[in-house]
C-alpha cells in the first residue's frame, strides 16, 4: 500500500496502449478481489523514476472486454486498493473537428455521457452525490499539458462517450458536432465518474486515430487502406502518449504536496445519515469510505 501522503500513479491503458504498457517494465502482479468482481486483469506495479506506478489494461489481456462489458467498478476499486492516488487514462478516439487531426493527442476537459448499460456508481445502498462539473482533475491536466510531446497536444475538448460497440451513424455524428463536442469514444464513462467517487485525481490523454463519419473518407481510399491508416495513427499516438506520460511522471509525483479537491470529493457528497449506513456496506466499501466516514 502507498502512504496516503505519497502519490501513486495508476495508468489505465486503452486500445493500443494496453500492449505498450509492457515496455514500461516488469513488476509485481497484484490480483485484487473487489466487491464488484475481478478487474480487467491483475494490476502490475513497476518502479519508474524511483516511484511505484500501477498499470492496468482496460480491455484485459488480448483485448477481451468490449467497451460495454469492461468491469469499470472493479478496475477503479482495485487501483484505489493498491494505493493509487492519481490516474492517467488513455483512450483512442475519433475526431469531430477538422482542426483535431488523426495522429494528434488531446487532453480533454469535458465529457458527455451517452452510455446506458453500465453501472455508474459504487454506492447503491446509500445516497452519494459527488460534484462533477469539472470531470477531469485540473492539476493533472496541467501536468500533462506541460510535458514535452512528439506530436501536437490539444488543450481541452469535449469527449462524447457513446455506448457502442457499433460506431456512430452519420446523423449521430452530426448531432454530436452540433453540441460543440470535439471527440467521440466508448470508454471514459463511467470510469471518470467512478474515479471521482473513489477520490482519485483523474486525467485522460485521447489518441486521435481518425475522423468520425461526419467527414467522408477519400473516395480513392479502400477499406483495407483505411484500416491500415487508422492502425498507423494508433501506433503513432500510442508512442507519443507513452512518451508524454513518461515526461509527466516527475511532476505527477510532486502533486500530492499541494493537495487536490478530487481527493476529498466525498466530503459533502454523502447524504445518508451515518446511523443508516449498514455495517456490511461500511466493511465492503471501506477502501472508498474510510476517510469520509471516520467521524460519522
C-alpha positions in Angstrom: 0.0 0.0 0.0 1.1 3.5 -0.7 1.3 6.1 2.1 -1.7 8.5 2.0 0.8 11.3 1.7 2.7 9.8 -1.1 1.3 10.0 -4.6 1.0 6.8 -6.6 0.2 6.9 -10.3 -2.1 4.4 -12.0 -2.2 4.1 -15.8 -5.3 2.7 -17.5 -4.3 1.7 -21.0 -6.9 1.7 -23.7 -6.8 0.4 -27.3 -3.2 0.3 -28.4 -1.7 1.5 -25.1 -2.5 -1.7 -23.2 0.1 -3.6 -25.2 2.6 -0.8 -24.9 2.4 -0.7 -21.1 4.7 -3.7 -21.1 7.5 -1.5 -22.3 7.4 0.3 -19.0 9.0 -2.7 -17.4 8.1 -5.8 -15.5 7.0 -5.7 -11.9 4.9 -7.2 -9.2 1.4 -8.5 -10.2 -1.5 -7.9 -7.8 -4.7 -10.0 -8.0 -7.2 -7.8 -6.2 -10.5 -9.1 -5.0 -13.2 -6.4 -5.1 -17.0 -6.3 -4.2 -17.6 -5.9 -7.9 -15.7 -8.9 -9.1 -12.2 -9.1 -10.6 -10.7 -6.2 -12.6 -9.9 -6.5 -16.3 -6.6 -8.1 -15.4 -4.1 -8.3 -12.5 -2.5 -4.9 -11.7 1.2 -4.7 -12.4 3.2 -2.3 -10.1 6.5 -1.2 -11.6 9.2 1.3 -10.5 9.6 4.3 -12.7 11.9 7.1 -11.7 12.1 5.7 -8.2 8.3 5.7 -7.7 5.7 3.0 -8.0 3.3 3.0 -11.0 0.3 0.7 -11.3 -0.5 -0.5 -14.8 -4.0 -1.8 -15.8 -5.1 -2.7 -19.4 -8.7 -1.5 -19.6 -9.8 -4.2 -22.0 -7.9 -7.0 -20.3 -5.3 -9.3 -21.8 -5.9 -9.8 -25.5 -8.5 -7.0 -25.6 -11.2 -9.4 -24.5 -13.7 -6.9 -23.0 -15.8 -4.7 -25.3 -16.5 -1.2 -24.0 -19.9 -2.1 -22.5 -18.6 -5.1 -20.6 -15.4 -3.6 -19.1 -15.5 -4.1 -15.3 -15.2 -0.4 -14.6 -16.1 -0.5 -10.9 -13.7 -3.4 -10.2 -10.9 -1.6 -12.1 -11.2 1.7 -10.2 -11.7 0.0 -6.8 -8.7 -2.3 -7.4 -6.5 0.7 -8.3 -7.6 2.5 -5.1 -7.0 -0.7 -3.1 -3.3 -0.9 -4.1 -2.7 2.7 -3.2 -3.2 4.7 -6.4 -4.0 8.4 -5.9 -3.7 9.7 -9.5 -5.0 8.0 -12.6 -3.9 8.7 -16.2 -6.2 7.1 -18.7 -5.6 6.7 -22.4 -8.4 6.1 -25.0 -8.5 6.0 -28.7 -11.0 8.5 -30.2 -12.5 9.7 -33.5 -12.3 13.5 -34.2 -15.4 15.6 -34.5 -13.4 18.7 -35.5 -11.4 19.5 -38.7 -8.6 21.1 -36.6 -8.1 18.0 -34.4 -6.3 15.7 -36.8 -5.6 12.0 -36.8 -2.2 11.3 -35.3 -2.5 14.0 -32.6 -3.3 13.9 -28.9 -6.0 15.7 -26.8 -6.1 16.3 -23.1 -9.9 16.7 -22.7 -11.6 18.9 -20.1 -15.2 18.0 -20.5 -17.3 14.9 -21.2 -20.8 13.9 -22.2 -22.1 10.6 -21.1 -24.3 8.8 -23.6 -23.9 5.3 -22.1 -26.9 3.4 -20.8 -25.9 -0.2 -20.0 -23.2 0.4 -17.4 -23.2 0.7 -13.7 -22.2 4.3 -13.0 -21.7 4.3 -9.2 -20.2 2.3 -6.3 -22.9 3.4 -4.0 -26.2 1.5 -4.4 -27.2 1.3 -0.8 -26.6 4.9 0.2 -27.2 8.3 -1.3 -23.9 9.8 -2.6 -23.8 12.8 -5.0 -20.3 13.9 -5.9 -19.7 17.2 -7.7 -18.7 16.6 -11.3 -18.9 19.9 -13.1 -15.1 19.5 -13.9 -14.8 15.8 -14.6 -11.0 15.9 -15.1 -8.5 16.9 -12.4 -7.2 20.4 -13.2 -3.7 20.0 -11.7 -3.3 16.7 -13.5 -4.3 18.2 -16.8 -1.8 21.0 -16.3 1.0 18.4 -15.7 0.1 16.6 -18.9 -0.1 19.8 -21.0 3.3 21.0 -19.6 5.1 17.8 -20.6 7.0 17.8 -23.9 5.4 15.8 -26.7 6.5 14.4 -30.0 3.2 15.4 -31.6 0.6 18.2 -31.2 -1.3 18.0 -28.0 -4.6 19.9 -27.9 -5.6 21.7 -24.7 -9.2 20.8 -23.8 -12.0 19.3 -25.7 -15.4 17.7 -25.0 -15.4 13.9 -25.3 -18.7 12.2 -26.1 -18.8 8.7 -24.6 -21.2 6.6 -26.6 -22.4 3.1 -25.7 -21.2 1.2 -28.7 -19.9 -1.3 -29.6 -21.1 0.0 -33.0 -19.7 3.2 -34.4 -21.9 6.3 -34.9 -24.4 6.9 -37.6 -23.9 10.0 -39.7 -26.9 11.6 -38.1 -25.4 10.9 -34.6 -22.0 12.3 -35.7 -23.7 15.5 -37.0 -25.7 15.7 -33.7 -22.5 15.5 -31.6 -20.9 18.2 -33.6 -23.9 20.4 -33.2 -23.4 20.1 -29.4 -19.9 21.5 -29.7 -18.2 18.2 -28.9 -14.7 17.5 -30.2 -14.1 13.8 -29.7 -16.1 10.5 -29.8 -15.2 7.4 -27.9 -16.6 4.5 -25.8 -14.6 4.0 -22.7 -14.1 7.1 -20.4 -17.5 6.7 -18.8 -18.4 5.6 -16.2 -14.6 5.4 -15.5 -14.3 9.1 -14.8 -17.4 9.2 -12.5 -16.1 6.2 -10.5 -12.7 7.8 -10.1 -14.3 10.9 -8.6 -16.4 8.7 -6.2 -13.1 7.0 -5.3 -11.5 10.3 -4.6 -8.9 9.8 -7.2 -7.3 12.5 -9.4 -8.2 11.5 -12.9 -6.9 12.8 -16.2 -7.0 11.5 -19.8 -5.0 11.5 -22.9 -7.0 10.9 -26.1 -5.3 9.3 -29.1 -6.9 10.5 -32.3 -7.0 7.7 -34.9 -9.3 9.1 -37.5 -12.2 11.5 -38.2 -15.7 10.3 -37.2 -18.1 9.6 -40.0 -19.3 13.3 -40.3 -16.2 13.7 -42.6 -16.4 11.3 -45.6 -13.2 9.3 -46.3 -11.4 10.0 -49.5 -13.2 8.1 -52.4 -9.9 6.6 -53.6 -9.1 5.0 -50.2 -10.3 1.4 -50.0 -11.4 -0.3 -46.8 -8.1 -2.1 -46.2 -6.1 1.1 -46.9 -8.3 3.0 -44.5 -7.8 0.3 -41.7 -4.1 0.4 -42.2 -4.1 4.2 -42.0 -6.1 4.1 -38.7 -3.7 1.4 -37.3 -0.8 3.6 -38.3 -2.3 6.6 -36.5 -2.9 4.4 -33.4 0.7 3.4 -33.3 1.9 6.9 -33.7 -0.3 8.3 -31.0 0.4 5.4 -28.7 4.1 6.0 -28.8 3.5 9.8 -28.4 1.2 9.2 -25.4 3.6 6.9 -23.7 6.4 9.5 -24.1 4.1 12.2 -22.8 3.3 10.1 -19.7 6.9 9.4 -19.1 7.7 13.1 -19.3 4.9 14.0 -16.9 5.9 11.4 -14.2 8.2 13.6 -12.1 5.6 16.4 -12.0 2.8 13.9 -11.0 4.9 12.8 -8.1 5.0 16.3 -6.8 1.3 16.9 -7.0 0.5 15.5 -3.5 2.3 18.3 -1.8 -0.4 20.8 -2.7 -3.4 18.5 -2.3 -6.4 18.4 -4.5 -10.2 18.7 -4.1 -10.6 15.5 -6.1 -9.2 13.6 -3.1 -11.9 15.0 -0.8 -14.8 14.6 -3.2 -16.9 12.6 -0.7 -16.6 15.3 2.0 -20.0 16.8 1.3 -21.4 14.2 -1.0 -22.7 11.5 1.4 -26.4 12.4 2.2 -27.3 9.2 4.1 -27.0 9.6 7.8 -24.2 7.7 9.4 -26.6 5.7 11.5 -28.3 4.5 8.4 -25.2 3.1 6.6 -25.2 -0.6 7.2 -22.1 -2.1 8.7 -21.9 -4.6 5.8 -21.7 -1.6 3.4 -19.1 0.1 5.6 -17.0 -3.0 5.6 -17.4 -3.9 1.9 -16.6 -0.3 0.7 -14.1 0.6 3.4 -11.4 1.3 0.8 -13.7 4.1 -0.6 -15.5 5.3 2.5 -12.8 5.1 5.3 -11.7 8.7 5.1 -15.1 10.2 4.6 -16.8 8.2 7.4 -14.1 8.3 10.0 -16.1 10.8 12.1 -19.6 9.5 11.3 
